[in-house]
């Protein structure tokens, strides 16, 4: 005879696991869209930039992240390079700060390709 309004409202609503999945479906859909529109392209750009830095060698003309143009004078190690930004002016920069290679140099010919003395 005296039925609580809370029990009456709960009886008519579908519950269970299906109701919980339907509540999270929009969030899952948003995450999938963000992955394909933002995260995946950024990962591709990072991979291409890493490959670009791996191909860096002496004589390449580069642009740093600060906008400075220079020529790679020496590759110190896997983290640093020496860049000549003006005649006689050399600075050490982190390899990761190089944004782009403007012009690449040709690889030096191997010693075996030169004619031998007879």
N, CA, C and O atoms as CSV, one atom per row, in Angstrom:
chain,resi,resn,atom,element,x,y,z
A,1,UNK,N,N,0.794,-1.173,0.000
A,1,UNK,CA,C,0.000,0.000,0.000
A,1,UNK,C,C,0.848,1.253,0.000
A,1,UNK,O,O,0.588,2.162,-0.787
A,2,UNK,N,N,1.848,1.331,0.850
A,2,UNK,CA,C,2.741,2.484,0.855
A,2,UNK,C,C,4.028,2.108,0.112
A,2,UNK,O,O,4.944,1.519,0.686
A,3,UNK,N,N,4.075,2.457,-1.162
A,3,UNK,CA,C,5.256,2.158,-1.970
A,3,UNK,C,C,6.098,3.420,-2.059
A,3,UNK,O,O,5.608,4.494,-2.407
A,4,UNK,N,N,7.326,3.270,-1.749
A,4,UNK,CA,C,8.242,4.417,-1.785
A,4,UNK,C,C,8.436,4.886,-3.229
A,4,UNK,O,O,8.505,4.045,-4.126
A,5,UNK,N,N,8.527,6.201,-3.490
A,5,UNK,CA,C,8.749,6.691,-4.862
A,5,UNK,C,C,10.083,6.226,-5.430
A,5,UNK,O,O,10.209,6.075,-6.645
A,6,UNK,N,N,11.072,5.997,-4.590
A,6,UNK,CA,C,12.372,5.557,-5.085
A,6,UNK,C,C,12.281,4.165,-5.687
A,6,UNK,O,O,12.883,3.907,-6.729
A,7,UNK,N,N,11.537,3.260,-5.049
A,7,UNK,CA,C,11.385,1.917,-5.588
A,7,UNK,C,C,10.567,1.944,-6.871
A,7,UNK,O,O,10.805,1.141,-7.774
A,8,UNK,N,N,9.635,2.832,-6.958
A,8,UNK,CA,C,8.798,2.921,-8.148
A,8,UNK,C,C,9.600,3.429,-9.333
A,8,UNK,O,O,9.394,2.958,-10.452
A,9,UNK,N,N,10.486,4.352,-9.131
A,9,UNK,CA,C,11.290,4.873,-10.226
A,9,UNK,C,C,12.333,3.862,-10.679
A,9,UNK,O,O,12.594,3.750,-11.877
A,10,UNK,N,N,12.929,3.131,-9.763
A,10,UNK,CA,C,13.967,2.174,-10.102
A,10,UNK,C,C,13.407,0.975,-10.830
A,10,UNK,O,O,14.127,0.349,-11.608
A,11,UNK,N,N,12.174,0.634,-10.616
A,11,UNK,CA,C,11.604,-0.552,-11.232
A,11,UNK,C,C,11.424,-0.382,-12.735
A,11,UNK,O,O,11.520,-1.364,-13.471
A,12,UNK,N,N,11.172,0.809,-13.203
A,12,UNK,CA,C,10.910,1.013,-14.618
A,12,UNK,C,C,12.160,1.244,-15.457
A,12,UNK,O,O,12.060,1.237,-16.684
A,13,UNK,N,N,13.331,1.448,-14.859
A,13,UNK,CA,C,14.534,1.764,-15.615
A,13,UNK,C,C,15.318,0.504,-15.948
A,13,UNK,O,O,15.466,-0.387,-15.112
A,14,UNK,N,N,15.827,0.436,-17.195
A,14,UNK,CA,C,16.684,-0.705,-17.527
A,14,UNK,C,C,18.025,-0.533,-16.821
A,14,UNK,O,O,18.564,0.572,-16.762
A,15,UNK,N,N,18.535,-1.576,-16.312
A,15,UNK,CA,C,19.794,-1.487,-15.575
A,15,UNK,C,C,20.745,-2.544,-16.078
A,15,UNK,O,O,20.577,-3.090,-17.168
A,16,UNK,N,N,21.713,-2.816,-15.294
A,16,UNK,CA,C,22.647,-3.863,-15.636
A,16,UNK,C,C,23.864,-3.329,-16.370
A,16,UNK,O,O,24.159,-2.134,-16.347
A,17,UNK,N,N,24.549,-4.238,-17.014
A,17,UNK,CA,C,25.812,-3.897,-17.700
A,17,UNK,C,C,25.572,-3.065,-18.955
A,17,UNK,O,O,26.353,-2.163,-19.259
A,18,UNK,N,N,24.505,-3.358,-19.683
A,18,UNK,CA,C,24.240,-2.636,-20.933
A,18,UNK,C,C,24.050,-1.150,-20.691
A,18,UNK,O,O,24.473,-0.342,-21.518
A,19,UNK,N,N,23.443,-0.774,-19.612
A,19,UNK,CA,C,23.246,0.636,-19.293
A,19,UNK,C,C,24.561,1.340,-19.015
A,19,UNK,O,O,24.709,2.513,-19.357
A,20,UNK,N,N,25.523,0.655,-18.402
A,20,UNK,CA,C,26.828,1.239,-18.111
A,20,UNK,C,C,27.665,1.441,-19.360
A,20,UNK,O,O,28.362,2.447,-19.486
A,21,UNK,N,N,27.602,0.490,-20.287
A,21,UNK,CA,C,28.363,0.609,-21.541
A,21,UNK,C,C,27.811,1.756,-22.380
A,21,UNK,O,O,28.570,2.518,-22.979
A,22,UNK,N,N,26.508,1.873,-22.420
A,22,UNK,CA,C,25.892,2.956,-23.190
A,22,UNK,C,C,26.267,4.322,-22.628
A,22,UNK,O,O,26.344,5.296,-23.377
A,23,UNK,N,N,26.498,4.407,-21.348
A,23,UNK,CA,C,26.888,5.683,-20.744
A,23,UNK,C,C,28.314,6.060,-21.130
A,23,UNK,O,O,28.616,7.243,-21.286
A,24,UNK,N,N,29.196,5.070,-21.285
A,24,UNK,CA,C,30.594,5.345,-21.634
A,24,UNK,C,C,30.860,5.355,-23.130
A,24,UNK,O,O,31.959,5.718,-23.549
A,25,UNK,N,N,29.903,4.973,-23.936
A,25,UNK,CA,C,30.088,4.919,-25.382
A,25,UNK,C,C,30.496,6.275,-25.983
A,25,UNK,O,O,31.402,6.294,-26.816
A,26,UNK,N,N,29.888,7.395,-25.613
A,26,UNK,CA,C,30.343,8.679,-26.164
A,26,UNK,C,C,31.795,9.014,-25.789
A,26,UNK,O,O,32.531,9.572,-26.602
A,27,UNK,N,N,32.199,8.679,-24.576
A,27,UNK,CA,C,33.581,8.934,-24.170
A,27,UNK,C,C,34.561,8.088,-24.970
A,27,UNK,O,O,35.615,8.572,-25.382
A,28,UNK,N,N,34.214,6.832,-25.188
A,28,UNK,CA,C,35.060,5.948,-25.977
A,28,UNK,C,C,35.162,6.457,-27.408
A,28,UNK,O,O,36.244,6.447,-27.994
A,29,UNK,N,N,34.055,6.897,-27.969
A,29,UNK,CA,C,34.034,7.434,-29.327
A,29,UNK,C,C,34.899,8.693,-29.436
A,29,UNK,O,O,35.625,8.858,-30.417
A,30,UNK,N,N,34.832,9.568,-28.458
A,30,UNK,CA,C,35.657,10.780,-28.453
A,30,UNK,C,C,37.138,10.427,-28.395
A,30,UNK,O,O,37.946,11.040,-29.092
A,31,UNK,N,N,37.500,9.449,-27.573
A,31,UNK,CA,C,38.897,9.027,-27.489
A,31,UNK,C,C,39.395,8.478,-28.820
A,31,UNK,O,O,40.516,8.778,-29.230
A,32,UNK,N,N,38.577,7.681,-29.496
A,32,UNK,CA,C,38.975,7.120,-30.794
A,32,UNK,C,C,39.186,8.232,-31.814
A,32,UNK,O,O,40.151,8.196,-32.577
A,33,UNK,N,N,38.301,9.211,-31.833
A,33,UNK,CA,C,38.444,10.336,-32.764
A,33,UNK,C,C,39.712,11.136,-32.443
A,33,UNK,O,O,40.453,11.501,-33.355
A,34,UNK,N,N,39.967,11.411,-31.172
A,34,UNK,CA,C,41.191,12.120,-30.791
A,34,UNK,C,C,42.432,11.344,-31.201
A,34,UNK,O,O,43.413,11.934,-31.652
A,35,UNK,N,N,42.397,10.032,-31.049
A,35,UNK,CA,C,43.567,9.225,-31.415
A,35,UNK,C,C,43.880,9.378,-32.894
A,35,UNK,O,O,45.031,9.620,-33.257
A,36,UNK,N,N,42.886,9.243,-33.749
A,36,UNK,CA,C,43.145,9.294,-35.185
A,36,UNK,C,C,43.381,10.708,-35.708
A,36,UNK,O,O,44.056,10.872,-36.724
A,37,UNK,N,N,42.853,11.725,-35.053
A,37,UNK,CA,C,43.031,13.087,-35.540
A,37,UNK,C,C,44.200,13.824,-34.901
A,37,UNK,O,O,44.724,14.765,-35.497
A,38,UNK,N,N,44.628,13.419,-33.691
A,38,UNK,CA,C,45.671,14.180,-33.004
A,38,UNK,C,C,46.878,13.335,-32.604
A,38,UNK,O,O,48.014,13.698,-32.912
A,39,UNK,N,N,46.650,12.235,-31.935
A,39,UNK,CA,C,47.767,11.474,-31.365
A,39,UNK,C,C,48.568,10.762,-32.447
A,39,UNK,O,O,49.795,10.860,-32.461
A,40,UNK,N,N,47.915,10.060,-33.338
A,40,UNK,CA,C,48.615,9.289,-34.369
A,40,UNK,C,C,49.428,10.174,-35.312
A,40,UNK,O,O,50.581,9.839,-35.582
A,41,UNK,N,N,48.892,11.290,-35.833
A,41,UNK,CA,C,49.726,12.146,-36.686
A,41,UNK,C,C,50.936,12.725,-35.948
A,41,UNK,O,O,52.004,12.878,-36.540
A,42,UNK,N,N,50.778,13.046,-34.671
A,42,UNK,CA,C,51.901,13.567,-33.891
A,42,UNK,C,C,52.982,12.507,-33.744
A,42,UNK,O,O,54.168,12.829,-33.821
A,43,UNK,N,N,52.605,11.260,-33.535
A,43,UNK,CA,C,53.583,10.183,-33.435
A,43,UNK,C,C,54.326,9.997,-34.756
A,43,UNK,O,O,55.526,9.724,-34.754
A,44,UNK,N,N,53.630,10.142,-35.880
A,44,UNK,CA,C,54.277,10.037,-37.191
A,44,UNK,C,C,55.286,11.167,-37.381
A,44,UNK,O,O,56.390,10.938,-37.875
A,45,UNK,N,N,54.909,12.391,-36.988
A,45,UNK,CA,C,55.825,13.526,-37.110
A,45,UNK,C,C,57.063,13.336,-36.248
A,45,UNK,O,O,58.174,13.647,-36.675
A,46,UNK,N,N,56.874,12.826,-35.038
A,46,UNK,CA,C,58.014,12.596,-34.145
A,46,UNK,C,C,58.951,11.535,-34.720
A,46,UNK,O,O,60.171,11.672,-34.629
A,47,UNK,N,N,58.399,10.494,-35.304
A,47,UNK,CA,C,59.215,9.446,-35.905
A,47,UNK,C,C,59.996,9.992,-37.100
A,47,UNK,O,O,61.178,9.685,-37.253
A,48,UNK,N,N,59.353,10.794,-37.948
A,48,UNK,CA,C,60.036,11.378,-39.107
A,48,UNK,C,C,61.141,12.332,-38.657
A,48,UNK,O,O,62.207,12.366,-39.271
A,49,UNK,N,N,60.903,13.113,-37.588
A,49,UNK,CA,C,61.914,14.036,-37.087
A,49,UNK,C,C,63.111,13.275,-36.523
A,49,UNK,O,O,64.256,13.694,-36.694
A,50,UNK,N,N,62.847,12.165,-35.856
A,50,UNK,CA,C,63.927,11.344,-35.306
A,50,UNK,C,C,64.784,10.754,-36.431
A,50,UNK,O,O,66.009,10.708,-36.319
A,51,UNK,N,N,64.146,10.307,-37.505
A,51,UNK,CA,C,64.884,9.786,-38.655
A,51,UNK,C,C,65.708,10.899,-39.309
A,51,UNK,O,O,66.839,10.667,-39.736
A,52,UNK,N,N,65.144,12.102,-39.386
A,52,UNK,CA,C,65.848,13.244,-39.960
A,52,UNK,C,C,67.112,13.544,-39.166
A,52,UNK,O,O,68.170,13.794,-39.743
A,53,UNK,N,N,66.999,13.519,-37.847
A,53,UNK,CA,C,68.162,13.785,-37.004
A,53,UNK,C,C,69.188,12.662,-37.085
A,53,UNK,O,O,70.384,12.902,-36.926
A,54,UNK,N,N,68.737,11.457,-37.328
A,54,UNK,CA,C,69.661,10.335,-37.470
A,54,UNK,C,C,70.499,10.429,-38.738
A,54,UNK,O,O,71.602,9.886,-38.784
A,55,UNK,N,N,70.001,11.104,-39.762
A,55,UNK,CA,C,70.709,11.244,-41.033
A,55,UNK,C,C,71.587,12.489,-41.082
A,55,UNK,O,O,72.200,12.774,-42.111
A,56,UNK,N,N,71.653,13.219,-40.000
A,56,UNK,CA,C,72.416,14.456,-39.944
A,56,UNK,C,C,73.911,14.171,-40.041
A,56,UNK,O,O,74.420,13.287,-39.352
A,57,UNK,N,N,74.626,14.926,-40.906
A,57,UNK,CA,C,76.072,14.736,-41.034
A,57,UNK,C,C,76.755,16.071,-41.333
A,57,UNK,O,O,76.102,17.087,-41.570
A,58,UNK,N,N,78.053,16.037,-41.315
A,58,UNK,CA,C,78.870,17.240,-41.509
A,58,UNK,C,C,78.598,17.857,-42.876
A,58,UNK,O,O,78.525,17.155,-43.885
A,59,UNK,N,N,78.450,19.179,-42.893
A,59,UNK,CA,C,78.220,19.900,-44.135
A,59,UNK,C,C,76.761,20.191,-44.427
A,59,UNK,O,O,76.465,20.971,-45.332
A,60,UNK,N,N,75.843,19.590,-43.689
A,60,UNK,CA,C,74.420,19.842,-43.910
A,60,UNK,C,C,74.053,21.235,-43.423
A,60,UNK,O,O,74.517,21.680,-42.373
A,61,UNK,N,N,73.218,21.916,-44.192
A,61,UNK,CA,C,72.729,23.233,-43.795
A,61,UNK,C,C,71.419,23.010,-43.052
A,61,UNK,O,O,70.504,22.373,-43.574
A,62,UNK,N,N,71.331,23.542,-41.818
A,62,UNK,CA,C,70.204,23.242,-40.945
A,62,UNK,C,C,69.551,24.510,-40.407
A,62,UNK,O,O,70.128,25.596,-40.454
A,63,UNK,N,N,68.338,24.345,-39.896
A,63,UNK,CA,C,67.608,25.398,-39.196
A,63,UNK,C,C,67.340,24.888,-37.789
A,63,UNK,O,O,66.806,23.793,-37.612
A,64,UNK,N,N,67.710,25.682,-36.786
A,64,UNK,CA,C,67.445,25.294,-35.402
A,64,UNK,C,C,66.037,25.719,-35.016
A,64,UNK,O,O,65.372,26.440,-35.761
A,65,UNK,N,N,65.588,25.275,-33.859
A,65,UNK,CA,C,64.247,25.633,-33.409
A,65,UNK,C,C,64.131,27.120,-33.095
A,65,UNK,O,O,63.022,27.654,-33.056
A,66,UNK,N,N,65.248,27.793,-32.872
A,66,UNK,CA,C,65.246,29.230,-32.641
A,66,UNK,C,C,65.254,30.031,-33.929
A,66,UNK,O,O,65.193,31.260,-33.897
A,67,UNK,N,N,65.328,29.341,-35.074
A,67,UNK,CA,C,65.313,30.015,-36.366
A,67,UNK,C,C,66.694,30.369,-36.883
A,67,UNK,O,O,66.801,31.118,-37.854
A,68,UNK,N,N,67.746,29.864,-36.278
A,68,UNK,CA,C,69.112,30.172,-36.703
A,68,UNK,C,C,69.521,29.213,-37.807
A,68,UNK,O,O,69.399,27.997,-37.661
A,69,UNK,N,N,70.008,29.767,-38.915
A,69,UNK,CA,C,70.520,28.968,-40.016
A,69,UNK,C,C,72.002,28.736,-39.805
A,69,UNK,O,O,72.715,29.634,-39.358
A,70,UNK,N,N,72.469,27.551,-40.121
A,70,UNK,CA,C,73.881,27.261,-39.972
A,70,UNK,C,C,74.259,25.996,-40.701
A,70,UNK,O,O,73.412,25.298,-41.258
A,71,UNK,N,N,75.554,25.711,-40.687
A,71,UNK,CA,C,76.090,24.525,-41.333
A,71,UNK,C,C,76.688,23.626,-40.249
A,71,UNK,O,O,77.421,24.091,-39.377
A,72,UNK,N,N,76.366,22.346,-40.318
A,72,UNK,CA,C,76.904,21.408,-39.337
A,72,UNK,C,C,78.395,21.269,-39.594
A,72,UNK,O,O,78.814,20.872,-40.681
A,73,UNK,N,N,79.188,21.599,-38.590
A,73,UNK,CA,C,80.637,21.534,-38.710
A,73,UNK,C,C,81.167,20.225,-38.154
A,73,UNK,O,O,82.130,19.664,-38.677
A,74,UNK,N,N,80.533,19.735,-37.088
A,74,UNK,CA,C,81.005,18.512,-36.456
A,74,UNK,C,C,79.849,17.868,-35.711
A,74,UNK,O,O,79.065,18.551,-35.052
A,75,UNK,N,N,79.747,16.558,-35.816
A,75,UNK,CA,C,78.774,15.805,-35.032
A,75,UNK,C,C,79.527,15.278,-33.816
A,75,UNK,O,O,80.340,14.361,-33.931
A,76,UNK,N,N,79.254,15.863,-32.650
A,76,UNK,CA,C,79.993,15.530,-31.428
A,76,UNK,C,C,79.608,14.136,-30.949
A,76,UNK,O,O,80.475,13.275,-30.802
A,77,UNK,N,N,78.340,13.904,-30.705
A,77,UNK,CA,C,77.838,12.595,-30.301
A,77,UNK,C,C,76.374,12.510,-30.702
A,77,UNK,O,O,75.902,13.306,-31.514
A,78,UNK,N,N,75.658,11.553,-30.136
A,78,UNK,CA,C,74.268,11.378,-30.533
A,78,UNK,C,C,73.339,12.442,-29.964
A,78,UNK,O,O,72.147,12.438,-30.272
A,79,UNK,N,N,73.861,13.365,-29.129
A,79,UNK,CA,C,73.030,14.422,-28.553
A,79,UNK,C,C,73.446,15.828,-28.957
A,79,UNK,O,O,72.634,16.749,-28.870
A,80,UNK,N,N,74.694,16.021,-29.399
A,80,UNK,CA,C,75.190,17.367,-29.700
A,80,UNK,C,C,75.835,17.430,-31.072
A,80,UNK,O,O,76.398,16.453,-31.566
A,81,UNK,N,N,75.737,18.618,-31.676
A,81,UNK,CA,C,76.447,18.925,-32.920
A,81,UNK,C,C,77.016,20.333,-32.810
A,81,UNK,O,O,76.518,21.160,-32.046
A,82,UNK,N,N,78.061,20.592,-33.577
A,82,UNK,CA,C,78.637,21.931,-33.656
A,82,UNK,C,C,78.149,22.537,-34.963
A,82,UNK,O,O,78.364,21.979,-36.039
A,83,UNK,N,N,77.488,23.692,-34.855
A,83,UNK,CA,C,76.925,24.371,-36.022
A,83,UNK,C,C,77.654,25.693,-36.215
A,83,UNK,O,O,77.809,26.472,-35.275
A,84,UNK,N,N,78.099,25.938,-37.443
A,84,UNK,CA,C,78.744,27.210,-37.772
A,84,UNK,C,C,77.663,28.137,-38.308
A,84,UNK,O,O,77.088,27.892,-39.368
A,85,UNK,N,N,77.389,29.228,-37.547
A,85,UNK,CA,C,76.304,30.128,-37.927
A,85,UNK,C,C,76.800,31.335,-38.711
A,85,UNK,O,O,76.015,32.003,-39.384
A,86,UNK,N,N,78.093,31.618,-38.630
A,86,UNK,CA,C,78.736,32.658,-39.417
A,86,UNK,C,C,80.190,32.225,-39.588
A,86,UNK,O,O,80.636,31.268,-38.955
A,87,UNK,N,N,80.910,32.917,-40.425
A,87,UNK,CA,C,82.290,32.530,-40.668
A,87,UNK,C,C,83.100,32.670,-39.379
A,87,UNK,O,O,83.274,33.766,-38.846
A,88,UNK,N,N,83.583,31.541,-38.902
A,88,UNK,CA,C,84.375,31.523,-37.681
A,88,UNK,C,C,83.571,31.494,-36.393
A,88,UNK,O,O,84.157,31.462,-35.311
A,89,UNK,N,N,82.256,31.503,-36.478
A,89,UNK,CA,C,81.412,31.475,-35.279
A,89,UNK,C,C,80.742,30.103,-35.202
A,89,UNK,O,O,79.880,29.772,-36.015
A,90,UNK,N,N,81.148,29.326,-34.224
A,90,UNK,CA,C,80.607,27.979,-34.063
A,90,UNK,C,C,79.925,27.857,-32.705
A,90,UNK,O,O,80.433,28.339,-31.692
A,91,UNK,N,N,78.788,27.218,-32.703
A,91,UNK,CA,C,78.057,26.999,-31.455
A,91,UNK,C,C,77.704,25.522,-31.344
A,91,UNK,O,O,77.471,24.836,-32.340
A,92,UNK,N,N,77.673,25.056,-30.101
A,92,UNK,CA,C,77.240,23.685,-29.848
A,92,UNK,C,C,75.752,23.711,-29.556
A,92,UNK,O,O,75.295,24.466,-28.698
A,93,UNK,N,N,75.005,22.898,-30.262
A,93,UNK,CA,C,73.560,22.830,-30.055
A,93,UNK,C,C,73.164,21.374,-29.837
A,93,UNK,O,O,73.844,20.446,-30.273
A,94,UNK,N,N,72.059,21.213,-29.160
A,94,UNK,CA,C,71.513,19.875,-29.001
A,94,UNK,C,C,70.918,19.421,-30.328
A,94,UNK,O,O,70.297,20.203,-31.048
A,95,UNK,N,N,71.115,18.183,-30.628
A,95,UNK,CA,C,70.620,17.631,-31.889
A,95,UNK,C,C,69.098,17.744,-31.976
A,95,UNK,O,O,68.556,17.935,-33.065
A,96,UNK,N,N,68.413,17.630,-30.856
A,96,UNK,CA,C,66.949,17.683,-30.840
A,96,UNK,C,C,66.410,19.068,-31.197
A,96,UNK,O,O,65.249,19.191,-31.587
A,97,UNK,N,N,67.239,20.117,-31.070
A,97,UNK,CA,C,66.765,21.470,-31.389
A,97,UNK,C,C,66.839,21.775,-32.880
A,97,UNK,O,O,66.408,22.847,-33.304
A,98,UNK,N,N,67.364,20.876,-33.674
A,98,UNK,CA,C,67.410,21.088,-35.125
A,98,UNK,C,C,66.047,20.735,-35.692
A,98,UNK,O,O,65.578,19.605,-35.551
A,99,UNK,N,N,65.412,21.709,-36.336
A,99,UNK,CA,C,64.078,21.536,-36.868
A,99,UNK,C,C,64.071,20.928,-38.260
A,99,UNK,O,O,63.247,20.064,-38.557
A,100,UNK,N,N,64.990,21.376,-39.122
A,100,UNK,CA,C,64.931,20.951,-40.515
A,100,UNK,C,C,66.318,20.987,-41.130
A,100,UNK,O,O,67.185,21.746,-40.697
A,101,UNK,N,N,66.515,20.168,-42.133
A,101,UNK,CA,C,67.748,20.203,-42.925
A,101,UNK,C,C,67.398,20.902,-44.232
A,101,UNK,O,O,66.595,20.403,-45.020
A,102,UNK,N,N,68.014,22.071,-44.453
A,102,UNK,CA,C,67.716,22.866,-45.637
A,102,UNK,C,C,68.353,22.236,-46.865
A,102,UNK,O,O,67.694,22.071,-47.891
A,103,UNK,N,N,69.629,21.884,-46.770
A,103,UNK,CA,C,70.303,21.218,-47.886
A,103,UNK,C,C,71.236,20.163,-47.331
A,103,UNK,O,O,71.909,20.359,-46.319
A,104,UNK,N,N,71.255,19.047,-48.023
A,104,UNK,CA,C,72.095,17.939,-47.598
A,104,UNK,C,C,73.339,17.894,-48.460
A,104,UNK,O,O,73.324,18.310,-49.619
A,105,UNK,N,N,74.419,17.384,-47.881
A,105,UNK,CA,C,75.654,17.203,-48.633
A,105,UNK,C,C,75.726,15.778,-49.145
A,105,UNK,O,O,75.068,14.879,-48.621
A,106,UNK,N,N,76.521,15.587,-50.156
A,106,UNK,CA,C,76.724,14.251,-50.693
A,106,UNK,C,C,77.635,13.471,-49.766
A,106,UNK,O,O,78.549,14.050,-49.178
A,107,UNK,N,N,77.412,12.172,-49.619
A,107,UNK,CA,C,78.297,11.390,-48.769
A,107,UNK,C,C,79.700,11.318,-49.358
A,107,UNK,O,O,79.880,11.318,-50.576
A,108,UNK,N,N,80.682,11.258,-48.480
A,108,UNK,CA,C,82.074,11.192,-48.909
A,108,UNK,C,C,82.323,9.818,-49.500
A,108,UNK,O,O,81.881,8.803,-48.963
A,109,UNK,N,N,83.050,9.802,-50.636
A,109,UNK,CA,C,83.355,8.537,-51.298
A,109,UNK,C,C,84.256,7.692,-50.404
A,109,UNK,O,O,85.103,8.220,-49.683
A,110,UNK,N,N,84.069,6.398,-50.457
A,110,UNK,CA,C,84.848,5.492,-49.632
A,110,UNK,C,C,86.282,5.409,-50.169
A,110,UNK,O,O,86.540,5.716,-51.333
A,111,UNK,N,N,87.197,4.994,-49.309
A,111,UNK,CA,C,88.608,4.865,-49.681
A,111,UNK,C,C,88.792,3.835,-50.788
A,111,UNK,O,O,89.703,3.979,-51.604
A,112,UNK,N,N,87.973,2.821,-50.841
A,112,UNK,CA,C,88.109,1.777,-51.847
A,112,UNK,C,C,87.774,2.284,-53.245
A,112,UNK,O,O,88.222,1.698,-54.230
A,113,UNK,N,N,87.009,3.343,-53.351
A,113,UNK,CA,C,86.628,3.879,-54.659
A,113,UNK,C,C,87.742,4.685,-55.311
A,113,UNK,O,O,87.691,4.922,-56.518
A,114,UNK,N,N,88.733,5.109,-54.565
A,114,UNK,CA,C,89.824,5.882,-55.132
A,114,UNK,C,C,90.812,4.944,-55.808
A,114,UNK,O,O,91.006,3.818,-55.349
A,115,UNK,N,N,91.443,5.394,-56.900
A,115,UNK,CA,C,92.408,4.522,-57.575
A,115,UNK,C,C,93.645,4.293,-56.686
A,115,UNK,O,O,94.124,5.208,-56.016
A,116,UNK,N,N,94.126,3.097,-56.699
A,116,UNK,CA,C,95.292,2.733,-55.874
A,116,UNK,C,C,96.582,3.148,-56.569
A,116,UNK,O,O,96.661,3.164,-57.797
A,117,UNK,N,N,97.593,3.486,-55.768
A,117,UNK,CA,C,98.902,3.848,-56.334
A,117,UNK,C,C,99.563,2.605,-56.899
A,117,UNK,O,O,99.556,1.551,-56.263
A,118,UNK,N,N,100.147,2.724,-58.115
A,118,UNK,CA,C,100.812,1.581,-58.735
A,118,UNK,C,C,102.268,1.801,-58.893
A,118,UNK,O,O,102.972,0.928,-59.401
